[in-house]
Amino acid sequence: MKRMILLFLLALALPMAAFANNSVDFTNSGGTLTGSSAGLTLKGSTLIAMGSGGVLRTGNLGTIAFSTGALSTGNLQQGATFAAGGTFTITGNGMNGVPNGPIFTGTFSGPVTWTLVTLANGTNNYTLTGALTGTWMGGGTVNGATVQLTINTGKGFFNGSTSISSGDTSIVVPEPGSLTLLGTGLVGLAGIVRRKLKV
């Protein structure tokens, strides 16, 4: 019976730590996307929003920049796939409660997709999507994904440089807050109950 109570308390405690994750969403706007068979590069894109746990910070909050791996299939005009690798960096400027310095530093963890969408009026838009892995504010390894939308390129195709309309990046980070503390507290409670049951 004593072991059953101990196992029950541990069963309550361990999932609490496992589910203590939080998604942080970043929105960027503007910037120049350049590309060749060596890869795509975004520079000068402004971080305009950061949201997590119901708290949304807006304004000029920093920058987002990236470079992909090399072109692996397709072409820049009709759509392509780029190899994993490259870099992806989100940097805060210390404004409106956002950290000052690197927030996320990582790479594309899988192929990056460059998709052409032709609208009903014949104009072209491109979308870049990719999975990310990297380091959260100098801490542990985290994962995420990004979607970057270009502005309308008219009836022409991507010619090596275009502006970004907007982008959204979501990073899943460990939450060191209340759920983890609750899980640790339950493990401690299990130890106290075990000690009392031995007496």
C-alpha positions as CSV (number, residue, x, y, z in Angstrom):
1,M,0.0,0.0,0.0
2,K,2.9,2.4,0.8
3,R,4.4,1.8,-2.5
4,M,1.1,2.4,-4.3
5,I,0.7,5.8,-2.6
6,L,4.3,6.8,-3.5
7,L,3.9,5.7,-7.1
8,F,0.6,7.6,-7.3
9,L,2.2,10.8,-6.1
10,L,5.2,10.4,-8.5
11,A,2.7,9.7,-11.4
12,L,1.1,13.1,-10.6
13,A,4.4,14.9,-10.3
14,L,6.3,13.9,-13.4
15,P,3.8,14.9,-16.1
16,M,3.6,18.4,-14.6
17,A,7.3,18.9,-15.4
18,A,6.9,17.3,-18.9
19,F,4.0,19.6,-19.9
20,A,5.6,22.8,-18.6
21,N,6.2,24.3,-22.0
22,N,5.1,27.7,-23.4
23,S,4.9,29.0,-27.0
24,V,6.3,32.4,-27.8
25,D,5.1,34.0,-31.0
26,F,7.1,36.7,-32.9
27,T,5.9,38.8,-35.8
28,N,8.3,40.7,-38.1
29,S,7.7,43.2,-40.9
30,G,9.7,44.5,-43.8
31,G,13.3,43.7,-44.7
32,T,14.9,42.6,-47.9
33,L,15.0,38.9,-48.9
34,T,17.8,38.1,-51.4
35,G,18.5,34.7,-53.0
36,S,20.5,32.6,-55.3
37,S,21.3,28.9,-55.6
38,A,23.5,29.4,-52.4
39,G,20.4,30.1,-50.4
40,L,17.9,32.9,-49.2
41,T,18.9,35.6,-46.8
42,L,16.7,38.1,-44.9
43,K,18.2,41.3,-43.5
44,G,16.6,44.4,-42.0
45,S,13.3,42.9,-40.9
46,T,11.8,44.6,-37.8
47,L,10.4,42.6,-34.9
48,I,7.1,44.3,-34.3
49,A,5.3,41.9,-31.9
50,M,6.1,39.3,-29.3
51,G,3.4,37.4,-27.5
52,S,3.3,34.7,-24.9
53,G,0.8,33.6,-22.2
54,G,-1.8,36.2,-23.2
55,V,0.8,39.1,-23.0
56,L,1.4,40.9,-26.3
57,R,4.2,43.4,-26.7
58,T,4.2,45.6,-29.8
59,G,6.3,48.3,-31.4
60,N,9.9,48.3,-32.7
61,L,11.2,45.5,-30.5
62,G,14.3,44.3,-32.4
63,T,15.2,42.4,-35.5
64,I,14.8,39.0,-37.2
65,A,17.4,37.8,-39.7
66,F,18.1,34.5,-41.4
67,S,19.9,32.6,-44.1
68,T,18.9,29.2,-45.4
69,G,21.1,26.3,-46.7
70,A,21.7,25.9,-50.4
71,L,19.1,25.2,-53.1
72,S,18.4,21.5,-53.3
73,T,15.5,21.2,-55.7
74,G,13.4,23.5,-57.9
75,N,14.2,27.1,-58.7
76,L,13.8,30.6,-57.3
77,Q,11.1,31.6,-59.7
78,Q,8.7,28.6,-59.6
79,G,9.3,27.3,-56.1
80,A,12.1,25.4,-54.4
81,T,13.4,23.5,-51.5
82,F,16.5,24.6,-49.6
83,A,18.7,22.4,-47.4
84,A,18.7,22.5,-43.7
85,G,21.2,24.6,-41.9
86,G,21.9,28.3,-42.3
87,T,21.2,30.7,-39.4
88,F,18.1,32.2,-37.8
89,T,18.4,35.0,-35.2
90,I,15.8,36.9,-33.2
91,T,17.4,39.9,-31.4
92,G,15.6,42.2,-28.9
93,N,16.4,45.8,-28.4
94,G,15.2,46.1,-24.7
95,M,12.1,48.1,-25.5
96,N,8.6,47.4,-24.0
97,G,9.8,44.5,-21.8
98,V,11.6,42.6,-24.5
99,P,15.1,41.4,-23.6
100,N,18.1,43.4,-25.0
101,G,20.3,41.1,-27.1
102,P,19.8,37.6,-28.7
103,I,16.5,36.0,-27.8
104,F,16.8,33.0,-30.1
105,T,19.8,31.8,-32.1
106,G,19.5,28.7,-34.2
107,T,19.3,27.0,-37.6
108,F,16.7,25.5,-39.9
109,S,16.4,21.9,-38.7
110,G,14.9,20.5,-41.9
111,P,14.3,21.5,-45.5
112,V,13.1,25.0,-46.1
113,T,10.2,25.4,-48.6
114,W,9.9,28.3,-51.0
115,T,6.4,28.2,-52.5
116,L,5.0,30.3,-55.4
117,V,1.3,31.3,-55.1
118,T,-0.3,32.9,-58.2
119,L,-3.4,34.9,-57.3
120,A,-6.6,35.0,-59.5
121,N,-5.5,38.3,-61.0
122,G,-2.2,36.8,-62.2
123,T,0.1,38.3,-59.6
124,N,2.7,36.3,-57.7
125,N,3.4,35.9,-54.0
126,Y,6.0,33.7,-52.4
127,T,6.0,32.0,-49.0
128,L,9.0,30.6,-47.1
129,T,8.4,28.0,-44.4
130,G,10.8,26.0,-42.2
131,A,11.3,24.2,-38.9
132,L,13.8,25.7,-36.5
133,T,16.1,24.4,-33.6
134,G,18.4,26.5,-31.5
135,T,19.2,28.2,-28.2
136,W,16.7,30.3,-26.2
137,M,18.4,33.3,-24.6
138,G,21.6,31.4,-23.9
139,G,19.8,28.5,-22.3
140,G,18.7,25.1,-23.5
141,T,17.8,23.8,-26.9
142,V,14.3,24.8,-28.2
143,N,12.3,24.1,-31.4
144,G,10.0,26.2,-33.5
145,A,8.8,27.1,-37.0
146,T,8.7,30.2,-39.2
147,V,6.5,31.4,-42.1
148,Q,7.7,34.4,-44.1
149,L,5.5,36.1,-46.7
150,T,6.8,38.3,-49.5
151,I,5.0,41.3,-50.9
152,N,3.3,40.9,-54.2
153,T,5.9,40.6,-57.0
154,G,3.3,41.6,-59.7
155,K,3.0,39.4,-62.7
156,G,6.8,38.9,-62.7
157,F,8.7,36.3,-60.8
158,F,11.3,36.5,-58.0
159,N,14.4,38.1,-59.6
160,G,16.8,37.6,-56.7
161,S,15.6,40.3,-54.3
162,T,12.2,41.3,-52.9
163,S,10.7,42.8,-49.7
164,I,9.1,40.8,-46.9
165,S,5.5,41.7,-46.2
166,S,5.3,39.9,-42.8
167,G,6.5,36.9,-41.0
168,D,5.5,34.8,-38.0
169,T,7.8,32.6,-35.9
170,S,6.7,30.4,-33.0
171,I,9.3,29.0,-30.6
172,V,8.3,26.4,-27.9
173,V,10.3,27.1,-24.8
174,P,10.4,25.5,-21.4
175,E,8.4,27.3,-18.7
176,P,10.4,27.3,-15.5
177,G,7.4,28.7,-13.6
178,S,4.5,27.4,-11.6
179,L,3.9,24.0,-13.3
180,T,7.6,22.9,-12.8
181,L,7.5,24.1,-9.2
182,L,4.3,22.2,-8.6
183,G,5.8,19.0,-10.0
184,T,8.9,19.4,-7.8
185,G,6.7,20.1,-4.8
186,L,4.8,16.9,-5.4
187,V,8.0,14.9,-5.7
188,G,9.0,16.4,-2.3
189,L,5.6,15.5,-0.9
190,A,6.0,12.0,-2.0
191,G,9.3,11.8,-0.1
192,I,7.7,13.1,3.1
193,V,4.8,10.6,2.8
194,R,7.2,7.8,2.2
195,R,9.2,8.8,5.3
196,K,6.1,9.0,7.5
197,L,4.8,5.7,6.2
198,K,8.1,4.0,7.3
199,V,7.7,5.2,10.9
